Amino acid sequence: MWYLDPYYISNTLLCLIYPLVRFFGLHNRILDFKDSTGFRLETHILCGIFTILFLRLYRYYTSLKKYVNDVFFYGKSCTTIILGLINIKFLVWYIVGCASKYYYHNIVYSL
């Protein structure tokens, strides 16, 4: 039951911030811009991240735990990029949330 660890739960919540932001309609015109192929900028970013994850899964991973950790890393970096494009205030609060999670995790597990 390694996936019920607070580390994985908090990372899951941090990765789910982006769909919540899009669901509540908090977006910018930058993300709605369509290029000549008809795709939006956020679609390009998400497809790029998912392609990297798929290629890394196929080549490098032998453990599900390692892959889940990389999914969280790339998911949070994708969320950081998109929140930076939406609004800088969202980005700052997201970074504060990520940093506080790591400080809490290091303090709890060092005791």
C-alpha positions in Angstrom: 0.0 0.0 0.0 2.8 2.4 -0.9 0.5 4.6 -2.8 -1.4 5.6 0.3 1.7 7.4 1.6 1.2 11.2 2.1 3.9 11.8 -0.5 1.9 10.2 -3.2 -1.4 11.6 -2.1 -0.1 15.2 -2.0 1.6 14.8 -5.4 -1.7 13.5 -6.9 -3.5 16.6 -5.5 -0.8 18.9 -6.9 -1.1 17.2 -10.4 -4.9 17.6 -10.3 -4.8 21.3 -9.8 -4.6 21.9 -13.6 -7.8 20.1 -14.5 -9.6 22.0 -11.7 -8.3 25.3 -13.0 -9.6 24.4 -16.5 -12.9 23.1 -15.2 -13.7 26.4 -13.4 -12.8 28.4 -16.5 -9.8 30.2 -15.2 -7.7 30.4 -18.3 -6.0 33.0 -20.5 -6.3 33.9 -24.1 -2.7 32.6 -24.6 -3.9 29.1 -24.0 -6.8 29.4 -26.4 -4.6 30.5 -29.3 -4.7 27.9 -32.1 -1.7 27.5 -34.4 -1.9 26.6 -38.1 -2.7 23.0 -37.3 -5.7 23.9 -35.2 -4.2 22.8 -31.8 -4.0 24.9 -28.8 -0.8 25.7 -26.9 -1.8 23.7 -23.8 -2.5 20.7 -26.1 1.1 20.9 -27.4 2.5 21.1 -23.9 0.4 18.1 -22.7 1.2 16.0 -25.7 4.9 16.7 -25.4 4.9 15.7 -21.7 2.9 12.5 -22.3 5.2 11.5 -25.2 8.2 11.9 -23.0 6.5 9.8 -20.3 5.5 7.1 -22.7 9.0 6.9 -24.3 10.7 6.7 -20.8 8.2 4.0 -19.7 9.1 1.9 -22.7 12.8 2.2 -22.4 13.9 2.8 -18.8 11.5 1.6 -16.1 11.4 -1.7 -14.4 9.6 -0.5 -11.3 6.1 1.0 -11.1 7.2 3.2 -8.2 10.0 4.9 -10.3 7.5 5.5 -13.1 4.9 7.0 -10.8 7.5 9.3 -9.3 8.5 10.5 -12.8 4.8 10.9 -13.8 4.5 13.2 -10.8 7.6 15.1 -11.7 6.6 15.7 -15.3 3.0 16.3 -14.3 4.0 19.0 -11.9 6.4 20.6 -14.4 3.6 20.7 -17.0 1.2 22.2 -14.5 3.9 24.8 -13.6 4.3 25.8 -17.2 0.6 26.1 -17.9 -0.2 28.0 -14.7 2.6 30.4 -15.6 0.9 31.1 -18.9 -2.5 31.5 -17.2 -1.6 33.8 -14.4 1.6 34.5 -12.4 -0.4 34.5 -9.1 -1.5 30.9 -9.7 2.1 30.0 -10.5 3.4 31.6 -7.3 0.8 29.8 -5.1 1.5 26.5 -6.8 5.2 26.8 -6.2 4.6 27.7 -2.6 2.4 24.6 -2.3 5.1 22.4 -3.9 7.8 23.8 -1.7 5.8 23.5 1.5 5.0 19.9 0.7 8.7 19.1 0.4 9.6 20.9 3.6 6.8 19.0 5.4 7.9 15.7 3.9 11.6 16.2 4.9 10.7 17.3 8.5 8.3 14.4 9.1 10.6 11.7 7.8 13.7 13.0 9.5 12.1 12.5 12.9 
